[in-house]
Amino acid sequence: MTVCLTRIINIRAYVVLKPGIKELPAAEILKMARDRIGYKAPAEIFAIEQLPENAAGKIDRIALAKMAAEDISPSRGA
């Protein structure tokens, strides 16, 4: 018997916009991601004010997952 387990991962990108930029350039980000990393291009792009950090000053991935679970509106590219 052969068992094949497939795990579908929804890749998200979290983007902090530079001051003065009001709109998320989702199409540009997706094009860059597809050109550079192809199959790992994000399905969703989230614009946030700042990346959450843990006590050690590293990006808090658990907080990002919680933000994604909450209803924050993603900007989806074409």
BELGI-V707723 format. One record per run of one state. SS is the DSSP state (H for helix, E for strand, L for the rest). FROM is the first residue (numbers start at 1). LEN is the number of residues. Records with the same first field share a line. If there is no record, write none. Layout:
SS->FROM-LEN, FROM-LEN
This chain:
L->1-11, 17-9, 41-3, 49-4, 54-5, 60-1, 70-5, 76-3
E->12-5, 44-5, 53-1, 59-1, 75-1
H->26-15, 61-9
